[in-house]
Amino acid sequence: MSSSTDHGHGSSRIYIWVWLWLVALTAVEIVLAFQALSVTVMLLLLISLSLVKAGLIISYFMHLKHETRGLKWSLIPPMVIVIVLMFGFFPDSLRILNLMP
């Protein structure tokens, strides 16, 4: 007899815990927005927290935690490419700060 977690469908308890973690991480992001940190540190912290949140959402709410390795590896390279491209555009976004009066 197989349990309900074999097919990626856990109890609602795990989803509540994941949701609470997402709420807590969002609260940390909001608190960070009001701190007097440098732009670079702020961006790195917010992007790191967002990646953790995205990982939780993808794993639990999109049910990819229990998928095969092939599907996971078909999703990871595009994500890495997007992150690398984002870092390519960061210098332009920081340049805009110097243009403000």
ABEGO torsion letter per residue (X at the ends): XBBAAAAGBBBAAAAAAAAAAAAAAAAAAAAAAABBBBAAAAAAAAAAAAAAAAAAAAAAAAGAAABBAAAAAAAAAAAAAAAAAAAAAAAAAAAAAAABX
